[in-house]
Amino acid sequence: MRKLYYRVVEHDGGWAYKLKDVFSETFTSHDAALAAAHRVAREQHVPGDTVNIEYQDEAGRWITELARSDDRPDAGVID
């Protein structure tokens, strides 16, 4: 099982949660960003439908893959 950890950091004059190099929207307080990060981490555990997904990788290539409904990461928050 993959492990994902969101971090709460100062960003763009406020606070954001971050996964690797990707920032969320900016929040006005640390507590608001922390609450949002916990909500997003909980949502990672909710199974969905098996669907095809499409995303762009670091090199700008478009990738299509099957996302299974039971393939959920173990997500958490590091403050």
Protein Blocks (a to p, Z undefined) as FASTA:
>chain_A
ZZdddddddeehiacddehjaccdddfbfklmmmmmmmmmmmmmpccdddddddddfkop
acdddddfklccdddddZZ
